[in-house]
Amino acid sequence: HIDNTDGVGGYPGKTSLIIPLIGDFTTWYFTDDTCTEKADQVTYSPGSIFVMKNWDRYHGGEPVSDYRLCLHVFSQTDIDDYLDVLFD
């Protein structure tokens, strides 16, 4: 899926920051909108912060642990320029 940022059935921001509190989770990106071929994936756990352009890339995921609790933070503006500096 891809997250909608128009406020209708979607998230309120353009970028997700996911802060795991309990449990591990794997998120993957797909190569296109058919969501049939994975392009990449990352597994994250407490002690890390996962940043995702949830409005720009088709993605999915699944918990690795039996229980998962996390905090999601959404930016209200496009922070691509800042992300490019952080993750180059």
N, C-alpha and C positions, 0 to 999 in steps of 0.2 A: 504494500500500500504506500501511498504518499499522503502526507498530512496537508490538509487544506488550511490556509491562513486567512480566509475571508470571514471568519467568525461564524460560518454556517457549517455545522458538523465537523469542525476542525479545531485545531489548537490556536491559542491567541497570539502566538509569536512565530518568528521565522527561524529560530534556531533553538534546539533543545540542549540543555545541559542536564545530564542525568547523573545523580550522585547516589550510588548504591549504599544502603545502610546495612542490609542483611541479604546474603545470598549472591550468587553469581548469575550473570545473564549473557547470552550471546546475541548480538545483532549482526545481521548481514545486509549488504547492499546488493541489489539486482542490476543486471546489465541494461535492462530496459523495462518498459511498462507492462510487459507480459508476466514479469515476476517468475520466470521459469529457470533462469540461469544466474547463479550467485557470482558476483564480481569480486567480493571481498567480505571478510567477517572479522569481528573482534569480540572477545570475551572480556568482561570487566566485572569487578568485585569491589567490596568495601575498601576504601583507601584510594580509590581512583575516581576520576570524573570523566564521563564520556560526553563528547560534544558532537552533535549531529545536525546536519542541514536537512531536517526532516521534511521540508517543503520542496527540496530540490532533488532528492534521490528516493527511488523506490526502495523500501526496506522491509524487513521482517525480523523476527527473533523468537527466542524461546528461553525459558529459565533453565539453568544448569542445575540449580539447587532445588530442593523440595519446596522451599519458601523464599519469597523475594519481597523486599521492601526497599523502595528508593524514593528519592526526592527529585521531581522534575521542575526545572526552571526554564522559562521561555523568554527570549529577548523579543521586544516589541518592534525592533527595527532590524534591518539587515546588517549583520556584523561581519560580513564576508571579509572585508579588508583587515579586520582584527584577527580573524581566524587564519587568514593567509600568512600573517606575520607569525602567529603562534605555531603553526603546523607546517611550515615550509621545511 
